[in-house]
Amino acid sequence: MSVTVEIYSTGQLPAERSEIIAAVEHALADKSGDWQVSILGSQSSDQWEMKILGSNQFERSYVLEGSAGEHQPIAIARIVSRILGKS
């Protein structure tokens, strides 16, 4: 299993980016296959677009709302787990 996490234009400091990457990797730790997660920020709003690609042609998108606390690493990990059908 491999997990690739890419984060673009979010304005995050390197330490914050590392926390997000670690949280996403942890959320995908028990999944088989190769996974790609990309998070793309926006300069015009507090919405980030997250896209998850995985095995068996898995593909989902989600908009992370900063005003709802969804830019926090633990929130992102919970959302990834929920999208994957884990509790």
C-alpha positions as CSV (number, residue, x, y, z in Angstrom):
1,M,0.0,0.0,0.0
2,S,1.2,3.5,-0.7
3,V,-0.3,6.8,0.1
4,T,0.6,10.1,-1.7
5,V,-0.7,13.3,-0.2
6,E,-0.3,16.6,-2.1
7,I,-1.3,20.0,-0.7
8,Y,-1.4,23.1,-2.9
9,S,-2.2,26.8,-2.2
10,T,-3.5,26.4,1.3
11,G,-1.2,28.8,3.0
12,Q,-0.2,26.2,5.6
13,L,3.2,26.3,7.3
14,P,5.4,23.2,6.7
15,A,4.6,21.8,10.2
16,E,0.9,22.2,9.6
17,R,1.2,20.5,6.2
18,S,3.1,17.6,7.8
19,E,0.3,17.2,10.4
20,I,-2.3,17.0,7.7
21,I,-0.3,14.5,5.7
22,A,0.3,12.3,8.8
23,A,-3.5,12.4,9.6
24,V,-4.5,11.4,6.1
25,E,-1.9,8.6,6.0
26,H,-3.2,7.3,9.4
27,A,-6.8,7.4,8.1
28,L,-5.7,5.3,5.1
29,A,-3.3,3.0,7.0
30,D,-5.5,-0.1,6.9
31,K,-6.6,0.3,3.2
32,S,-4.9,-1.9,0.6
33,G,-3.8,-0.5,-2.8
34,D,-2.4,2.8,-3.8
35,W,-4.1,6.0,-2.7
36,Q,-3.7,9.6,-3.8
37,V,-5.1,12.5,-1.9
38,S,-4.9,16.1,-3.1
39,I,-5.9,19.2,-1.3
40,L,-6.2,22.4,-3.3
41,G,-6.7,25.7,-1.5
42,S,-8.3,28.8,-2.8
43,Q,-7.2,32.4,-2.5
44,S,-10.7,33.7,-2.8
45,S,-12.4,31.6,-0.1
46,D,-11.8,29.4,2.9
47,Q,-12.8,26.3,0.9
48,W,-10.3,23.7,0.0
49,E,-11.1,21.0,-2.5
50,M,-10.0,17.5,-1.5
51,K,-9.9,14.6,-4.0
52,I,-9.3,11.0,-3.0
53,L,-8.3,8.4,-5.6
54,G,-7.8,4.8,-4.7
55,S,-7.9,1.2,-5.6
56,N,-10.8,-0.3,-7.6
57,Q,-11.3,3.1,-9.4
58,F,-12.3,4.7,-6.1
59,E,-12.8,8.5,-6.6
60,R,-14.4,11.0,-4.3
61,S,-14.3,14.8,-3.9
62,Y,-15.1,16.9,-0.9
63,V,-15.0,20.6,-0.1
64,L,-13.3,21.3,3.2
65,E,-14.9,24.4,4.9
66,G,-12.4,26.4,7.0
67,S,-15.2,28.2,8.8
68,A,-16.5,24.8,9.9
69,G,-13.1,23.7,11.3
70,E,-12.5,21.3,8.4
71,H,-8.9,22.6,7.8
72,Q,-7.7,20.9,11.0
73,P,-5.7,17.7,10.6
74,I,-8.0,15.7,12.9
75,A,-11.1,16.9,11.0
76,I,-9.6,16.0,7.7
77,A,-8.8,12.5,8.9
78,R,-12.3,12.1,10.2
79,I,-13.7,13.2,6.8
80,V,-11.4,10.8,4.9
81,S,-12.5,7.9,7.2
82,R,-16.2,8.9,6.8
83,I,-15.8,9.0,3.0
84,L,-14.2,5.5,3.1
85,G,-17.1,4.2,5.1
86,K,-15.2,3.8,8.3
87,S,-16.5,5.0,11.7
